[in-house]
Amino acid sequence: MSEPIISPLAVYLKNNGEEKMIKLERLAESFKNHKAKIVHDDDKMFVMEWRNKNGISSYAVKYIVDKVYGTLFVEGDLGFAIACWYGMEGL
């Protein structure tokens, strides 16, 4: 019989113990009151902010999608990331 398929998160928690689960629960608690707001959306650019609905900016995240060049920028209190892709049909 083959091994059951489990998520990468479950493998991570299994290998790293309860301490990591507690950290993930604290992180989830930090984002529980967040709400997304579309700031800009046209045929070239999409911008969305995700922050606490009470106005506090801690753990705020901004997503910027350049629809023309296929680039996603993610920036916020926890860092930043940039991703690029090709084949923009349907975006």
ZIRAVEN-V565787 format. One record per residue. N is the residue number from 1. RES is the residue in one letter. OMEGA is omega in whole degrees, -180 to 180 (* if undefined). D_LAST is the distance of its C-alpha to the last C-alpha in whole Angstrom. Layout:
# ZIRAVEN-V565787
N/RES/OMEGA/D_LAST, N/RES/OMEGA/D_LAST
This chain:
# ZIRAVEN-V565787
1/M/-178/42, 2/S/178/38, 3/E/177/37, 4/P/178/35, 5/I/178/31, 6/I/-176/31, 7/S/175/28, 8/P/178/28, 9/L/179/29, 10/A/178/32, 11/V/179/33, 12/Y/-179/32, 13/L/180/35, 14/K/-177/37, 15/N/-174/38, 16/N/170/38, 17/G/-173/40, 18/E/-179/40, 19/E/179/40, 20/K/179/36, 21/M/178/35, 22/I/178/37, 23/K/178/35, 24/L/178/32, 25/E/177/33, 26/R/179/34, 27/L/178/31, 28/A/178/29, 29/E/-180/32, 30/S/-177/31, 31/F/-171/27, 32/K/-179/28, 33/N/-180/29, 34/H/178/25, 35/K/179/23, 36/A/177/19, 37/K/177/19, 38/I/-177/16, 39/V/-177/18, 40/H/177/15, 41/D/173/12, 42/D/-176/12, 43/D/-179/10, 44/K/-171/10, 45/M/174/11, 46/F/180/11, 47/V/178/14, 48/M/175/16, 49/E/179/19, 50/W/-177/21, 51/R/180/24, 52/N/-176/28, 53/K/177/28, 54/N/176/31, 55/G/178/30, 56/I/-175/32, 57/S/-180/29, 58/S/-176/30, 59/Y/177/27, 60/A/-180/25, 61/V/175/21, 62/K/178/19, 63/Y/177/15, 64/I/178/14, 65/V/172/10, 66/D/-175/10, 67/K/-179/7, 68/V/-175/10, 69/Y/177/11, 70/G/-179/9, 71/T/176/12, 72/L/175/12, 73/F/176/16, 74/V/180/17, 75/E/179/21, 76/G/-177/24, 77/D/-177/27, 78/L/179/27, 79/G/-180/25, 80/F/177/22, 81/A/176/20, 82/I/177/17, 83/A/179/15, 84/C/178/13, 85/W/-178/11, 86/Y/178/11, 87/G/-174/9, 88/M/-178/6, 89/E/175/6, 90/G/179/4, 91/L/*/0
